[in-house]
């Protein structure tokens, strides 16, 4: 089996999360990723906890399978090596603030003129255009400014950050998509493209219902806890031993839910349609919980699942890692150490492609500058 990106070389100048998440995705699909790091400390996340045997698990689980070379792009000797890498690369990815690469002499215009087939991927807080292009940003800044925090949490409580770093991760996902599209286009045109992804833009792009509600009603939605603002019932419910979720996303599923719970509501005008159910969501929740509180979560999950109603437990991360469905999909993998022994646990590759390898382990994250000799030999072999 051959991974779809086998044979493509990615120069990865990124650090922390958005860019490294993108290049991890490309690596998982077979690309050869060469991580170009500043000498001394390297990627900031090498110093991020938690640590195991003195190594960052954060760094290891985002940068597994990559190679590392330390280059000072202001030093003439290191720039000469970087120029050789550019000659062989298919894609360069960076997440500096706009203007940094230009000052180094490696901005898009310069590189495109010299290496017309090279694809240039850039992810930054606010993108390479607009009045705030050069402002710094981190995940929390774009979650706040992009509207995500305004709809996250409980009503009448302070806004909260989404638990996962979706400001970085979503931007990394969009950048990977853009790079793949640019590779397809290059096969047709023979020319590289610049892919410019902003973390702020990416936050707006995932506000599907919030944008629709605001544009139609003229009023911005606020946080609604676990409840979906446009679908009912679609939230958490109490059983005798705690919370679980029910997501009856259409009239047919609502009817199945009522039959399973033995609730005579399907013909009630207050609940006959999804808009009506949304108008009466609090009342409906009370009526449903009057039944679900009589039995355990496991009882209702089993019963509703048998009836074809989408439902599930609210699992902690340790429970997710042991979930049989997650494990059956090879979504928990071991990152090996340099001796070939399992050292860290990481999420697997969610992109399952037929006739493409999906290994249960990942090769180690690189030591800083740990692949210098291998990379220099590759540059000198003439292939």
Steps between C-alpha positions, in 0.01 A plus 500: 500500500616852419395811690350764269765766567800268470775676307402854596741704713373764741730764650346575839605831653207500742488490878253442786170364361317634192784438255632180662146357505477563126835336426417209732189437290708507181759271659232251603398485134854414392679831441864532604501792744829676577461722804730803474551627855701788648823384664510481877143450622319396183120488494350669809301186582817305579472684833125440552384256772415223563846342485608137490867415543576867449317520165179692427203273430329800338783535248530126445134445417478785247839456333538123476636365173669827402870572455685795654779723388601815690570798276553867573346665195702816567832314475657465156608135539157388624324700230701309241366172643147641504532602136585140414194382690284742305628351176368157600183591690144483371350714778627749756283566806551787744306665781700813567337839523456651154815681390751272676564278198530806277767647727690173476476512121265201484159658452252370244592740219871422529456124528240478224729681258789266580310175558182527294380150587538547875174522699510753784273431799462766768288504815486803727268665746337745260627405155731680258259783416276741688571769760591254777717265294812561708339472842606202716245237597458179688215250510307678774524837326330372184245294691403824676510735203354244258175460695549144621535598867180706482292187437695260723397425857182540703245778466565803724849375586836640391618392152738205499764372262425173320701230677689393186722754322264539207644838405823328403368160399225616264744737327747212464228285346403771250865552410544129430191510276633801314841339446339184363290710261814687389677170433210386281507832314877474450452166326285685245676834473858422599499804729508536876251707694499691825252371760427768762291385799408722795407359838236772538342419163491134596301573815232683305488214250387253769218718636244342268181546703614818676558685172165382362313602815666840516445581133132404509395633841743791532582379851818319595444173689646451843620186673246220531698245698479155348178575309507556125327834430327381181418133566287356783537265685876516453676533837583332830239328714508368854467131575492357851882489514602807300495666159493352150414647159207459263509645148164453327576713197176460301129420537548128432761470773286700740213259439731206574615674817142550617412136430807378688430723801125433475433872484178595312652815350540432129154633420520797738505828304763641737741229387372403154781672309861590573426878513220430749727279707764774504239747628409258780841351564500552879158340544599209276818444699300476824254254347780279368694509828188403696546164325879472468558570869336166576786292353877511457698649214603156377138386497386791284801494269440132429126545454525808279782353292287189435221731382733687263505827697845669507624503858820451695691540825703804599844345523818626660817486293625186675169332417523613137844342468349166605183531288466182288386698195795738528738208535342309212565803277870510602453843653734437796859444390837471669778748424825310527827611653833473320536144628172398337306472825159663561561830677190718450134458412366710214185531295506300179428628152124556454537500121454139394589443133461168325821317409696745716697396808358584842773385742434445869825676593674821405872551462657733757485877496845625401770623731590859426733489197489122534477433126764744379736235364222308325361817344837627383575163339163514326580848367837389368390179328367689196165314487 
